[in-house]
Structure formats: structure tokens, C-alpha cells
Amino acid sequence: MAQNPRTSETESTPTAGRNSDLTRRNYVRSLAAVATAATAIGGAGTAAAQDDYEVIEAEGQTITIDAGETWENKLIDMTTGQDIIITAHSSDWTIRNIGFKGENTSGTGSATFGISDTGNGTSTIENVYLGDGSSAGNGNPNGHGQTAFWVAPDHNGHIDFENVNIQNFADNAIYGSAPGNKGGGTIHIDSTFAANCYVSHFRLATEGSKVTNSSVYVDSSHGYVGRGIWGWAPGTIEVEGCQIEMNGQNTAIDAGANGSPTEINVTDSDYDEQAGVAKHAGSTVQLGDSVGTDPKAFIPQGVPTSPEEAASGSQN
């Protein structure tokens, strides 16, 4: 079965408006909603028609999204115990309204999404639910567990992430550092929730890349305890309007890796002071006057909290 290759964190060559405290409270959803009860998947076979989305059973297949294509309104049934890979290595593609039902227990150590915009265009990921995670059997201290999104080194355009829910993945949630020393493409993560993933939750490298109006939540009693936001060379990475609640686990904001420095600018955000800020190889982390140390993770409005909600395109 084809897999999306990923560089490990130890390799020598790594591959929105302001959200004030008052505004953030307007967007708060109870973290109890993270564990929204699942409803049964209807139908049988590889693809079963629904009123407003298609159910696709994971059978070890790879689905390829071509240039200019929109792939939408799919519910992926992971209860088969097998894997599925979605790849988009072209330009101006859109992936939206996709929900994954059930934990990925395949043990393949692949990336669920392998993506890049290789035509200097703009591609989009929106309204995706990956909240059921991957099994502990996919965890690996060398960073070879299941990754939610892997952005390939050849990415030279721009990718927008919006309204994405990623939880309990044994590897990175959004692994977007690989283009830093090759394609140089940018990534904007907006209104996205990531929780209890290993290695890191949001991992970026190229100047012009940013995380806005989003949250990271880590709870040592659930899932994995990876870094909050990890910046790789060359940077600069912008972080604005975010809540990074780590409960003292790992590092909230980590800058630099493999002997190469970067810069992270943080504004209008809160981070866990106990987890803290780490700076490697001469990296800098600029904390603006509006940065606090009392984070309260939130699920931004519009982020799906169930597979069915994502697949149908409904808004919370």
C-alpha cells in the first residue's frame, strides 16, 4: 500500500483578525463536546449513499485529488481496521466536509492526508473531522506513528486550513515543516482545534506561515503529549489569537530544530507557562504585550465535533 513519506524530527535536513479575550469567549465550546457521542454508520460496501454525503469504507486504498478538483462530503469509515490515504500533490485543489469515523487502528504509520500545492497556487482544507485519532499501536518515539496531515517538501504554493478538528494522533497533527528548506510554500492554519497528539500539533517552517484563532489542548490522562506549536527553520512563523493549554506537558511553543534557528512571533494569545517556551540554535520567540499565561482552549465556531457533522457540511 502506498504511504506518504515523512522526515523524522531528528533528521539533519527538516524538510484572521485578532481574537481578543472577549471575542474568544464568544467562540468557546465546552471541551466536553470533544467527546461527542458517535452515531451509527448506515449502509454496507465500499461506498454507501447518504442524503448529503457518501460513506467510504477504509480498505487500504489511496484516493488522489487532482489539480483544480474539489473533493467533498465524505464520511470515511475507519471501523474496518484498515487505512485510507488521501493525496493531493497538484495545485488549486479543495478538500472539504470530510469526517473520519472511528480510530485508525491499521498500524501503518502513514499520513492520512499527504498534501502540497506544487503549482504556486492556493489550495484549501476546510471542515474536516479527525477527532477519533489513531491507536496507541501507531505510536512511536521516533515520530513514525500515524500523522493527520503531512505537507510534502515540494510544496511551493499556499494551503489554507480552516475549521479542522484533529485529536489523539500518534504523530504530528499538522506536519508542515518539510517545505522549509525546499519548496518554500506557506501554510495558514485558522480556526482549528488540535488536542493530545504526539511530537507536535502545529509544525511550520516557512516565512508567511501562521496559526490564527486556534487552540491546542493537551491532557496527560488522554492521548499523547506532543509540543503545542513547533517552528522550524527558516521562519518567521506568526501566531495570533491562539490558546495553547498544555497542562504542564511538553513545550507550549518550541522554536528551532536540528541546529537551525527560526523565529516565532506571538500576539494576542495565551500559552501554558509551566510547559513554557523553548529556543534552540539561536532561535527567538517574540511574545507581544497581549500574550498571557492563562490559556483556555476553545473549539472555534464552525469546527466540526463529529464525523457526521463534518461530512454533511453543517456548522456548529
Secondary structure per residue as TSV (DSSP state, phi and psi in degrees):
chain	resnum	aa	ss	phi	psi
A	1	M	-	360.0	137.2
A	2	A	-	-66.6	144.3
A	3	Q	-	-129.3	161.4
A	4	N	-	-94.4	113.4
A	5	P	-	-67.8	146.9
A	6	R	-	-137.2	142.5
A	7	T	-	-79.9	148.0
A	8	S	-	-83.7	167.2
A	9	E	T	-72.5	-9.0
A	10	T	T	-101.6	-2.3
A	11	E	-	-70.2	149.2
A	12	S	S	-73.3	-23.5
A	13	T	S	-117.2	95.4
A	14	P	-	-68.8	124.2
A	15	T	-	-75.7	360.0
A	16	A	-	360.0	128.0
A	17	G	-	-83.3	165.7
A	18	R	-	-66.6	146.0
A	19	N	-	-117.6	86.2
A	20	S	-	-66.8	168.4
A	21	D	H	-57.7	-41.0
A	22	L	H	-64.7	-45.1
A	23	T	H	-63.4	-40.6
A	24	R	H	-58.7	-41.4
A	25	R	H	-62.6	-30.8
A	26	N	H	-65.8	-21.5
A	27	Y	H	-100.6	-5.3
A	28	V	-	-64.4	131.4
A	29	R	-	-116.5	141.7
A	30	S	-	-56.5	135.0
A	31	L	G	-66.6	-12.6
A	32	A	G	-64.3	-25.6
A	33	A	G	-68.6	-15.7
A	34	V	G	-59.7	-33.2
A	35	A	G	-98.6	38.3
A	36	T	-	-52.2	133.7
A	37	A	-	-63.4	138.3
A	38	A	-	-86.3	146.3
A	39	T	-	-105.0	158.4
A	40	A	-	-69.7	146.9
A	41	I	-	-87.6	128.7
A	42	G	-	-90.9	160.6
A	43	G	-	86.4	170.4
A	44	A	-	-140.8	167.8
A	45	G	S	91.6	-178.3
A	46	T	S	-66.6	-40.7
A	47	A	E	-138.9	124.7
A	48	A	E	-120.2	129.6
A	49	A	E	-72.7	139.0
A	50	Q	-	-119.9	172.4
A	51	D	S	-61.3	-38.3
A	52	D	S	-133.0	6.5
A	53	Y	-	-157.8	165.0
A	54	E	E	-105.8	137.2
A	55	V	E	-95.1	127.8
A	56	I	E	-120.5	123.5
A	57	E	E	-83.3	132.1
A	58	A	-	-68.8	122.8
A	59	E	S	-135.5	23.9
A	60	G	S	82.9	15.4
A	61	Q	E	-87.8	162.1
A	62	T	E	-117.3	129.3
A	63	I	E	-109.5	127.3
A	64	T	E	-108.7	128.9
A	65	I	-	-101.2	124.3
A	66	D	-	-89.9	170.8
A	67	A	T	-57.6	132.8
A	68	G	T	76.5	-1.6
A	69	E	-	-84.2	146.9
A	70	T	E	-112.1	122.7
A	71	W	E	-113.7	116.3
A	72	E	E	-149.4	164.2
A	73	N	E	55.6	60.6
A	74	K	E	-127.5	137.8
A	75	L	E	-111.3	118.0
A	76	I	E	-95.8	118.3
A	77	D	E	-86.9	104.6
A	78	M	-	-91.9	0.4
A	79	T	T	-72.4	-3.4
A	80	T	T	-69.8	-18.7
A	81	G	S	82.6	3.1
A	82	Q	-	-108.8	173.3
A	83	D	-	-100.5	165.2
A	84	I	E	-145.3	142.0
A	85	I	E	-125.1	132.2
A	86	I	E	-114.1	122.7
A	87	T	E	-118.9	141.0
A	88	A	E	-143.8	96.1
A	89	H	E	-122.8	68.7
A	90	S	E	-148.9	-132.9
A	91	S	S	-148.9	149.2
A	92	D	S	58.0	36.4
A	93	W	-	-94.0	162.0
A	94	T	E	-135.3	131.5
A	95	I	E	-121.6	118.3
A	96	R	E	-150.0	156.5
A	97	N	E	58.0	59.6
A	98	I	E	-124.9	124.8
A	99	G	E	-122.1	134.8
A	100	F	E	-105.6	121.9
A	101	K	E	-102.9	113.6
A	102	G	S	100.7	155.0
A	103	E	-	-73.3	142.5
A	104	N	B	-79.0	107.4
A	105	T	-	-110.7	17.4
A	106	S	-	-69.5	-26.8
A	107	G	-	72.9	15.1
A	108	T	-	-77.3	-25.7
A	109	G	-	68.3	28.2
A	110	S	-	-94.3	-174.2
A	111	A	E	-105.0	132.6
A	112	T	E	-63.1	-45.5
A	113	F	E	-116.4	123.6
A	114	G	E	-110.2	114.1
A	115	I	E	-136.5	158.0
A	116	S	E	-173.5	151.1
A	117	D	E	-105.3	107.7
A	118	T	-	-101.3	10.3
A	119	G	S	-119.4	23.7
A	120	N	S	59.3	26.3
A	121	G	-	-101.5	-160.4
A	122	T	E	-127.0	124.4
A	123	S	E	-119.4	163.0
A	124	T	E	-137.1	135.5
A	125	I	E	-119.0	119.6
A	126	E	E	-147.1	145.6
A	127	N	E	56.8	64.4
A	128	V	E	-123.8	134.6
A	129	Y	E	-112.3	117.0
A	130	L	E	-127.0	41.5
A	131	G	T	-82.3	-8.1
A	132	D	T	-88.4	-12.1
A	133	G	-	75.2	-163.5
A	134	S	B	-129.9	155.0
A	135	S	-	-71.1	158.3
A	136	A	G	-60.4	-26.1
A	137	G	G	-62.9	-18.8
A	138	N	G	-87.9	-6.0
A	139	G	-	-73.7	146.8
A	140	N	-	-156.7	124.9
A	141	P	T	-63.6	-13.3
A	142	N	T	-92.4	8.2
A	143	G	S	79.8	30.6
A	144	H	-	-114.8	30.4
A	145	G	S	-83.9	-165.5
A	146	Q	-	-75.1	127.1
A	147	T	E	-102.5	142.4
A	148	A	E	-74.9	-60.2
A	149	F	E	-126.4	124.4
A	150	W	E	-115.2	119.3
A	151	V	E	-96.8	118.9
A	152	A	-	-71.2	155.2
A	153	P	T	-57.9	-30.5
A	154	D	T	-76.1	-1.9
A	155	H	-	-58.6	118.7
A	156	N	-	-125.2	-1.3
A	157	G	S	-100.7	-133.8
A	158	H	E	-139.1	140.1
A	159	I	E	-124.3	127.9
A	160	D	E	-100.2	124.6
A	161	F	E	-104.1	129.8
A	162	E	E	-146.6	136.1
A	163	N	E	57.3	59.2
A	164	V	E	-119.4	140.8
A	165	N	E	-123.8	113.3
A	166	I	E	-127.9	123.5
A	167	Q	E	-141.6	146.5
A	168	N	S	59.2	40.7
A	169	F	-	-95.2	139.0
A	170	A	S	-73.9	-11.2
A	171	D	S	-127.2	-163.2
A	172	N	-	-60.1	147.7
A	173	A	S	-74.5	-62.9
A	174	I	E	-119.7	105.9
A	175	Y	E	-97.1	89.6
A	176	G	E	-116.0	22.7
A	177	S	-	-89.0	-17.5
A	178	A	G	-59.6	-34.5
A	179	P	G	-70.5	-5.7
A	180	G	G	-56.8	-40.0
A	181	N	G	-111.1	18.7
A	182	K	T	-138.9	-90.8
A	183	G	T	-66.8	-33.8
A	184	G	-	75.6	13.9
A	185	G	-	-70.1	158.0
A	186	T	E	-105.1	161.1
A	187	I	E	-139.1	134.8
A	188	H	E	-122.0	115.3
A	189	I	E	-101.1	115.6
A	190	D	E	-130.4	143.2
A	191	S	S	47.7	54.5
A	192	T	-	-129.1	146.6
A	193	F	E	-119.9	127.4
A	194	A	E	-132.4	134.7
A	195	A	E	-144.1	140.0
A	196	N	S	53.3	46.7
A	197	C	-	-107.2	155.9
A	198	Y	S	-91.0	162.1
A	199	V	S	68.7	-70.6
A	200	S	E	-160.4	165.7
A	201	H	E	-98.9	-52.7
A	202	F	E	-122.8	117.6
A	203	R	E	-127.3	110.8
A	204	L	E	-132.1	163.5
A	205	A	E	-141.4	-29.2
A	206	T	E	-98.2	145.8
A	207	E	T	-58.4	135.2
A	208	G	T	97.5	-9.7
A	209	S	-	-84.8	147.9
A	210	K	E	-158.3	160.5
A	211	V	E	-123.3	124.2
A	212	T	E	-133.8	146.4
A	213	N	S	51.1	39.5
A	214	S	-	-130.1	170.0
A	215	S	E	-134.9	147.7
A	216	V	E	-120.2	134.4
A	217	Y	E	-131.9	128.4
A	218	V	-	-127.8	130.0
A	219	D	B	-131.1	116.4
A	220	S	T	-61.7	-17.7
A	221	S	T	-87.7	-2.8
A	222	H	B	-136.7	121.6
A	223	G	S	72.0	-143.7
A	224	Y	-	-110.0	161.8
A	225	V	-	-125.1	66.3
A	226	G	-	-84.5	173.6
A	227	R	E	-59.0	157.6
A	228	G	E	-75.6	-75.6
A	229	I	E	-121.7	129.3
A	230	W	E	-122.3	117.8
A	231	G	E	-100.6	128.9
A	232	W	E	-109.3	167.6
A	233	A	E	-68.3	148.1
A	234	P	E	-95.1	-15.3
A	235	G	E	72.7	-172.9
A	236	T	-	-87.6	145.4
A	237	I	E	-105.9	133.5
A	238	E	E	-103.5	136.2
A	239	V	E	-127.2	121.8
A	240	E	E	-143.4	134.9
A	241	G	S	67.4	35.7
A	242	C	-	-116.1	155.5
A	243	Q	E	-121.7	120.3
A	244	I	E	-117.9	91.3
A	245	E	E	-103.0	106.5
A	246	M	-	-107.2	-10.0
A	247	N	T	51.2	40.1
A	248	G	T	77.1	6.3
A	249	Q	-	-93.9	141.2
A	250	N	S	51.7	-136.0
A	251	T	-	-128.5	133.5
A	252	A	S	-72.1	-49.7
A	253	I	E	-130.7	120.9
A	254	D	E	-123.2	125.0
A	255	A	E	-119.8	127.8
A	256	G	-	91.8	151.9
A	257	A	B	-165.3	152.9
A	258	N	T	53.4	36.9
A	259	G	T	79.0	7.4
A	260	S	B	-117.0	131.9
A	261	P	-	-88.2	161.2
A	262	T	-	-147.0	-179.3
A	263	E	E	-132.5	137.5
A	264	I	E	-124.9	126.2
A	265	N	E	-105.4	124.6
A	266	V	E	-118.2	127.5
A	267	T	E	-136.5	150.3
A	268	D	S	50.5	43.3
A	269	S	-	-138.8	167.9
A	270	D	E	-127.5	141.1
A	271	Y	E	-134.1	159.0
A	272	D	-	-75.6	110.9
A	273	E	T	-66.4	-31.7
A	274	Q	T	-66.1	-42.3
A	275	A	T	-68.8	-39.2
A	276	G	-	78.7	-172.3
A	277	V	E	-117.3	133.5
A	278	A	E	-118.0	138.7
A	279	K	E	-130.3	125.1
A	280	H	-	-119.5	149.0
A	281	A	T	53.9	38.2
A	282	G	T	81.5	15.8
A	283	S	-	-68.3	160.5
A	284	T	E	-128.0	144.1
A	285	V	E	-125.4	112.7
A	286	Q	E	-93.1	115.8
A	287	L	E	-103.0	114.0
A	288	G	-	-70.7	168.0
A	289	D	T	-60.7	-24.2
A	290	S	T	-88.3	8.4
A	291	V	-	-91.4	128.4
A	292	G	B	-118.1	179.9
A	293	T	S	-125.9	31.6
A	294	D	-	-126.5	67.9
A	295	P	-	-72.6	144.2
A	296	K	-	-135.3	99.8
A	297	A	-	-59.7	143.2
A	298	F	-	-136.5	153.7
A	299	I	-	-99.6	108.8
A	300	P	-	-59.1	147.7
A	301	Q	T	-58.2	135.7
A	302	G	T	98.5	-15.3
A	303	V	-	-78.4	125.2
A	304	P	-	-68.7	143.5
A	305	T	S	-115.2	11.5
A	306	S	S	-154.3	157.7
A	307	P	H	-60.3	-40.6
A	308	E	H	-67.0	-39.4
A	309	E	H	-61.6	-42.0
A	310	A	H	-65.5	-50.1
A	311	A	H	-63.3	-34.5
A	312	S	H	-81.8	-12.9
A	313	G	T	78.5	14.6
A	314	S	-	-76.2	155.5
A	315	Q	-	-107.1	141.8
A	316	N	-	-82.5	360.0
